[in-house]
Amino acid sequence: MHQNKHRKKSNLLIPTIVLFILIFLVGLEVYLLFFQNHTSPTKSTNESTSKTTQSSAILTKDAQQAENFNQEVRPDSDLAKGIDQKLTENQFVGSALVIHNGQIILQKGFGDANIAKKLPNTYQSNFQIGSIQKGMTAVLILQQVQAGKLSLDDTLDKFYPDIADSFKITIRQLLSMCSGLYQKEQPKVRMSDDEFLRFSISNAAMGIYGKYKYEAVNYRILAGILEKLTNISYRTLFEQTFIKNLQLRNTFFYDDFLNSLNRTYAYKKPDETGVTSEISDDPLLFDQEVGTGNIGMSVGDLYLFYSNLLEGTFIDQKTIDQLWTSDTLKKYMGGIYNYPNYIKGHGAEEGFESTAMISKDRKNAVILLSNQPSKGKNQGELASTSFNLLGPYN
């Protein structure tokens, strides 16, 4: 009987010891976790601060490094302070980027992105760039030329034989707005991108062949040609070529722009008392700008597009030379105005306006994106005056 009792106690002892060991280990782990997370905040905070400091330390003012556009740059030179003052005096509302001798000397916001919520414009603010997008559509076309799938002298009947006089309209004429085409009717309801392209192309009509006339239908047709050549939607092609390859953080199609974190709201020019009013979003209007003007960007993202274009990232110099000939100097070609030493892009729609002037050596640039017309000088004058302070370009 005594041996049975002893055996029972022995059998209970082992599980009890194991249980105590498990409780001890669990308790130790909880204690260590508590100690690390709650009794050493100084070490954790210092490590986090150190990482932040290291991350910030890599940012410089070198305009050829994409990460450097992820910061505000306030004026610290007389040149930058002078341009900043000029923009302020003329009540510029938007974001400005100024590059001088390859260095970012100004990158900041002016005025409000959202007046009702008192949200200011910043270097990250996102604006509709309007017709500047046509330059990106042109680059996508030139990539097909470089790949040998298209020639600037190909005629439109190769793709859309039902368009009036398509047999004599060349790709070059579409790019230079000299096709003579216009769109005789605009849709009254919202459509998908593909539906709108079909509608636009079916409503293309001939005006005066060969005469320059700024008509968006030229670039809508080019967007359609891109889809025929690549079997990829224009949107996907754009996203892959520009947003993904350049890792653009503040570039969105209009439907995404409306819900983007840094979006801006457009306003009318202030009256004499300084009162302005908001311009309502118009998705129907911007839905009709496939390939021609339904993209929102920040100043840094837009510069990265132009810089990579001039560097030869998208297309080589031989292909560019096919487009920008001596005949196109100081004229519109491929969504860009081409001058001997610099290029210029411009877009305006529904209160938004964008102006970009970049030297061909990429050393100097002025980019102004706005969501309200300036009360002083117009944006073109402000951009041109500021750009001319950077170097002798006239």
VMD Tcl script that draws the C-alpha trace (Angstrom):
set ca {
  {0.00 0.00 0.00}
  {2.82 2.38 0.93}
  {4.63 1.63 -2.34}
  {1.51 2.50 -4.36}
  {1.25 5.88 -2.64}
  {4.91 6.56 -3.31}
  {4.49 5.59 -6.94}
  {1.51 7.97 -7.33}
  {3.49 10.87 -5.84}
  {6.36 10.17 -8.24}
  {3.97 10.13 -11.18}
  {2.57 13.55 -10.17}
  {5.99 15.10 -9.53}
  {7.31 14.96 -13.10}
  {4.31 16.74 -14.75}
  {4.38 19.35 -11.98}
  {8.06 20.11 -12.63}
  {7.43 20.34 -16.36}
  {4.49 22.67 -15.74}
  {6.61 24.93 -13.52}
  {9.35 25.03 -16.18}
  {6.83 25.99 -18.87}
  {5.34 28.71 -16.66}
  {8.84 30.05 -15.94}
  {9.77 30.14 -19.64}
  {6.53 31.87 -20.64}
  {6.97 34.37 -17.82}
  {10.55 35.05 -18.83}
  {9.54 35.65 -22.45}
  {6.74 38.03 -21.41}
  {9.16 39.86 -19.11}
  {11.76 40.25 -21.84}
  {9.18 41.45 -24.31}
  {7.85 43.93 -21.76}
  {11.34 45.07 -20.85}
  {12.38 45.57 -24.45}
  {9.22 47.36 -25.51}
  {8.50 49.45 -22.45}
  {11.59 49.95 -20.34}
  {14.02 50.85 -23.15}
  {12.18 53.49 -25.23}
  {15.29 55.62 -25.44}
  {17.22 52.99 -27.36}
  {14.30 52.27 -29.72}
  {13.68 55.97 -30.34}
  {17.35 56.67 -30.94}
  {17.58 53.81 -33.43}
  {14.51 55.12 -35.27}
  {15.88 58.67 -35.27}
  {19.21 57.39 -36.51}
  {17.55 55.59 -39.41}
  {15.53 58.71 -40.29}
  {18.64 60.85 -40.14}
  {20.53 58.43 -42.38}
  {17.63 58.36 -44.84}
  {17.47 62.17 -44.93}
  {21.22 62.47 -45.20}
  {21.27 60.87 -48.66}
  {19.09 63.66 -50.04}
  {21.13 66.33 -51.81}
  {20.27 68.98 -54.38}
  {21.61 67.06 -57.39}
  {18.83 67.22 -59.98}
  {19.96 64.02 -61.67}
  {19.10 61.88 -58.63}
  {15.39 61.05 -58.48}
  {15.26 60.73 -54.69}
  {16.26 64.39 -54.29}
  {12.83 65.48 -55.47}
  {11.31 63.93 -52.32}
  {11.97 67.02 -50.23}
  {11.13 70.68 -49.96}
  {13.93 72.99 -51.06}
  {13.64 76.55 -49.80}
  {15.65 79.36 -51.43}
  {19.06 80.04 -49.90}
  {20.87 81.80 -52.77}
  {20.20 85.31 -54.07}
  {19.02 83.84 -57.39}
  {16.57 81.45 -55.73}
  {15.35 84.13 -53.32}
  {14.76 86.50 -56.22}
  {12.65 83.94 -58.13}
  {10.77 82.99 -54.96}
  {9.98 86.66 -54.31}
  {8.83 87.19 -57.90}
  {6.40 84.27 -57.65}
  {5.10 85.51 -54.30}
  {4.66 89.10 -55.48}
  {2.64 87.90 -58.48}
  {0.47 85.76 -56.19}
  {1.42 82.52 -57.92}
  {-0.65 79.59 -56.61}
  {0.79 76.13 -57.15}
  {4.16 74.39 -56.93}
  {7.46 75.58 -58.37}
  {10.66 73.73 -59.20}
  {13.79 75.63 -60.25}
  {17.07 73.94 -61.21}
  {20.27 75.90 -61.81}
  {23.56 74.36 -62.94}
  {22.22 70.90 -62.18}
  {21.19 71.76 -58.60}
  {17.67 72.09 -57.18}
  {17.56 75.63 -55.81}
  {13.80 75.89 -55.26}
  {11.09 73.26 -54.79}
  {8.08 74.33 -52.77}
  {4.39 75.16 -52.79}
  {2.59 78.52 -52.94}
  {-0.99 79.21 -51.88}
  {-3.65 76.60 -51.20}
  {-4.32 73.16 -52.60}
  {-7.72 73.15 -50.90}
  {-9.04 76.49 -49.63}
  {-12.03 75.04 -47.75}
  {-9.82 72.68 -45.74}
  {-6.95 75.19 -45.53}
  {-4.51 72.71 -47.05}
  {-1.44 74.40 -48.58}
  {0.29 73.47 -51.80}
  {3.59 71.66 -51.22}
  {6.41 70.25 -53.34}
  {4.39 67.00 -53.52}
  {1.13 68.57 -54.66}
  {-0.52 66.96 -57.66}
  {-1.90 69.04 -60.55}
  {-3.58 68.24 -63.83}
  {-0.85 68.89 -66.44}
  {-3.24 69.19 -69.40}
  {-1.66 69.09 -72.84}
  {1.84 68.42 -71.55}
  {0.71 64.79 -71.63}
  {0.79 64.95 -75.43}
  {4.61 64.98 -75.18}
  {4.41 61.62 -73.39}
  {2.10 60.19 -76.03}
  {4.60 61.35 -78.65}
  {7.42 59.53 -76.82}
  {5.38 56.31 -76.88}
  {4.92 56.76 -80.65}
  {8.64 57.42 -81.16}
  {9.47 54.21 -79.29}
  {7.51 52.36 -81.96}
  {9.44 54.27 -84.64}
  {12.73 53.31 -82.98}
  {11.59 49.68 -82.82}
  {10.94 49.71 -86.57}
  {7.20 49.10 -86.18}
  {6.25 52.55 -87.44}
  {7.59 55.34 -89.64}
  {6.90 59.04 -89.27}
  {6.05 58.98 -92.96}
  {3.47 56.18 -92.64}
  {0.01 57.35 -93.66}
  {-3.08 57.10 -91.50}
  {-4.97 54.78 -93.86}
  {-2.64 52.01 -92.66}
  {-4.55 52.10 -89.37}
  {-7.80 53.98 -89.95}
  {-8.72 53.97 -93.65}
  {-12.23 55.27 -92.92}
  {-10.96 58.65 -91.70}
  {-11.32 61.37 -94.33}
  {-8.16 61.82 -96.46}
  {-6.33 59.26 -94.31}
  {-4.30 58.18 -97.34}
  {-2.34 61.44 -97.29}
  {-2.12 62.21 -93.55}
  {1.22 61.13 -92.07}
  {2.18 60.27 -88.49}
  {4.45 63.32 -88.57}
  {1.46 65.54 -89.41}
  {-0.53 64.11 -86.52}
  {2.38 64.84 -84.17}
  {2.68 68.43 -85.43}
  {-1.09 69.16 -85.52}
  {-0.91 69.70 -89.28}
  {-3.25 66.92 -90.38}
  {-6.21 69.24 -90.83}
  {-8.40 66.95 -88.73}
  {-10.84 68.05 -86.05}
  {-13.46 66.23 -83.98}
  {-16.94 67.22 -85.09}
  {-18.77 65.91 -82.03}
  {-17.96 65.30 -78.35}
  {-19.63 62.58 -76.27}
  {-22.42 63.54 -73.88}
  {-21.96 60.59 -71.50}
  {-18.95 59.02 -69.81}
  {-17.26 56.17 -71.67}
  {-14.38 53.79 -71.15}
  {-11.06 54.79 -72.69}
  {-11.50 52.38 -75.59}
  {-15.10 53.47 -76.19}
  {-14.05 57.10 -76.28}
  {-11.16 56.45 -78.67}
  {-13.54 54.69 -81.05}
  {-16.06 57.53 -80.74}
  {-13.41 60.19 -81.29}
  {-11.90 58.49 -84.33}
  {-15.31 57.86 -85.91}
  {-16.07 61.59 -85.50}
  {-12.82 62.86 -87.01}
  {-13.45 65.22 -89.94}
  {-11.20 67.11 -92.35}
  {-10.78 70.88 -92.16}
  {-7.85 72.44 -94.04}
  {-5.31 69.74 -94.83}
  {-1.70 70.54 -94.01}
  {-2.45 73.69 -91.99}
  {-1.40 73.89 -88.34}
  {-4.39 73.85 -86.03}
  {-4.27 72.69 -82.44}
  {-6.78 69.84 -82.28}
  {-6.66 67.13 -79.59}
  {-8.10 64.52 -81.96}
  {-4.64 64.18 -83.54}
  {-3.29 62.70 -80.31}
  {-6.38 60.62 -79.63}
  {-5.73 58.98 -83.00}
  {-2.09 58.44 -82.01}
  {-3.27 56.74 -78.80}
  {-5.43 54.45 -80.91}
  {-2.47 53.65 -83.20}
  {-0.38 52.73 -80.15}
  {-3.02 50.24 -79.04}
  {-3.13 48.70 -82.51}
  {0.67 48.35 -82.67}
  {1.20 46.98 -79.15}
  {-2.08 45.21 -78.31}
  {-1.80 47.02 -74.97}
  {-4.15 49.70 -73.66}
  {-2.83 53.26 -73.69}
  {-3.15 53.46 -69.90}
  {-1.12 50.28 -69.33}
  {1.53 51.37 -71.82}
  {1.81 54.75 -70.10}
  {2.04 53.22 -66.64}
  {4.71 50.73 -67.67}
  {6.84 53.23 -69.59}
  {6.72 56.21 -67.27}
  {5.25 55.50 -63.83}
  {6.87 52.09 -63.30}
  {10.19 52.64 -65.10}
  {10.83 56.05 -63.54}
  {9.25 55.06 -60.19}
  {7.05 58.16 -60.23}
  {5.25 58.60 -56.91}
  {2.91 61.46 -57.76}
  {1.60 60.67 -61.25}
  {-2.01 59.55 -61.70}
  {-4.70 59.19 -64.34}
  {-7.66 61.47 -63.68}
  {-9.87 58.90 -61.92}
  {-7.04 58.09 -59.50}
  {-6.06 61.76 -59.22}
  {-9.50 62.57 -57.76}
  {-8.76 60.36 -54.74}
  {-5.01 60.89 -54.48}
  {-3.49 62.08 -51.19}
  {-1.80 65.21 -52.62}
  {-4.43 66.27 -55.15}
  {-5.20 69.95 -55.65}
  {-8.50 71.69 -56.38}
  {-8.82 74.22 -59.18}
  {-10.00 77.79 -58.57}
  {-10.99 80.77 -60.67}
  {-8.81 83.86 -60.83}
  {-9.48 86.07 -57.78}
  {-11.57 89.18 -58.33}
  {-10.47 92.67 -57.28}
  {-11.33 91.92 -53.65}
  {-9.32 88.68 -53.70}
  {-12.37 86.41 -53.61}
  {-12.22 83.23 -55.70}
  {-14.44 80.20 -56.22}
  {-13.74 76.52 -56.73}
  {-14.07 74.94 -60.17}
  {-15.99 71.69 -59.78}
  {-14.38 68.44 -60.86}
  {-15.50 67.46 -64.36}
  {-14.85 63.74 -64.95}
  {-16.75 63.77 -68.25}
  {-14.46 66.44 -69.70}
  {-11.25 64.76 -68.57}
  {-12.46 61.32 -69.67}
  {-12.35 62.75 -73.20}
  {-8.65 63.52 -72.93}
  {-7.26 60.01 -73.50}
  {-3.67 60.47 -74.63}
  {-4.07 64.24 -74.65}
  {-4.56 65.58 -71.12}
  {-5.91 63.47 -68.24}
  {-2.79 63.03 -66.11}
  {-1.95 64.61 -62.75}
  {1.70 65.08 -61.71}
  {3.97 66.83 -59.21}
  {6.74 69.20 -60.31}
  {9.43 66.63 -59.48}
  {7.77 63.82 -61.45}
  {7.33 66.08 -64.46}
  {10.99 67.10 -64.42}
  {12.03 63.45 -64.25}
  {10.06 62.79 -67.44}
  {11.73 65.62 -69.35}
  {15.17 64.86 -67.94}
  {14.98 61.21 -69.00}
  {13.69 62.24 -72.42}
  {16.65 64.55 -72.98}
  {19.06 61.98 -71.56}
  {17.92 59.36 -74.07}
  {16.27 56.96 -71.64}
  {13.14 56.53 -73.77}
  {14.38 57.12 -77.30}
  {17.82 57.62 -78.83}
  {19.12 60.84 -80.36}
  {18.77 59.52 -83.89}
  {15.03 59.05 -83.39}
  {14.67 62.45 -81.72}
  {16.49 64.04 -84.67}
  {13.88 62.56 -87.00}
  {11.24 64.49 -85.09}
  {12.99 67.71 -84.10}
  {14.43 68.88 -87.39}
  {15.61 72.37 -88.35}
  {12.11 72.94 -89.71}
  {10.56 72.41 -86.30}
  {12.65 74.96 -84.40}
  {10.41 77.33 -82.42}
  {7.42 75.30 -83.53}
  {5.10 72.74 -81.97}
  {6.19 69.16 -82.60}
  {5.50 66.03 -80.60}
  {3.75 67.79 -77.70}
  {6.74 70.09 -77.18}
  {7.90 73.48 -78.44}
  {11.46 72.98 -79.67}
  {14.04 75.78 -79.40}
  {17.78 75.66 -80.20}
  {18.92 75.27 -76.57}
  {15.79 74.37 -74.63}
  {12.34 72.84 -74.85}
  {9.02 74.06 -73.53}
  {5.81 72.29 -72.56}
  {2.49 73.90 -71.73}
  {-0.98 72.78 -70.75}
  {-4.14 74.41 -69.38}
  {-7.59 73.12 -68.55}
  {-10.35 73.92 -66.06}
  {-8.29 76.19 -63.81}
  {-5.11 74.09 -63.95}
  {-2.08 75.36 -65.86}
  {1.36 73.85 -66.35}
  {4.50 75.36 -67.84}
  {7.88 73.66 -68.16}
  {11.10 75.08 -69.62}
  {14.20 72.85 -69.60}
  {17.61 73.42 -71.18}
  {18.69 70.61 -73.49}
  {21.78 69.98 -71.36}
  {19.37 69.46 -68.38}
  {21.34 71.93 -66.24}
  {18.60 74.54 -65.93}
  {14.85 74.24 -65.59}
  {11.73 76.02 -64.40}
  {8.53 74.08 -63.85}
  {5.37 75.81 -62.62}
  {2.21 73.81 -61.94}
  {-0.79 75.79 -60.71}
  {-4.39 75.31 -59.64}
  {-5.41 78.97 -59.92}
  {-4.50 81.75 -62.38}
  {-2.04 84.27 -60.96}
  {-3.40 87.67 -60.04}
  {-0.21 89.33 -61.31}
  {1.76 88.27 -64.40}
  {0.46 85.25 -66.26}
  {2.21 81.94 -65.71}
  {3.96 81.95 -69.08}
  {5.59 85.29 -68.30}
  {6.60 84.15 -64.81}
  {8.18 80.96 -66.15}
  {9.97 82.73 -69.02}
  {11.32 85.53 -66.82}
  {12.55 83.06 -64.21}
  {14.11 80.76 -66.80}
  {16.01 83.62 -68.45}
  {17.63 84.40 -65.10}
  {19.26 80.96 -65.17}
  {21.16 81.41 -68.43}
  {21.26 83.19 -71.82}
  {18.56 81.30 -73.74}
  {17.01 84.00 -75.91}
}
mol new
graphics top color blue
foreach p $ca { graphics top sphere $p radius 0.5 }
foreach p [lrange $ca 0 end-1] q [lrange $ca 1 end] { graphics top cylinder $p $q radius 0.2 }
display resetview
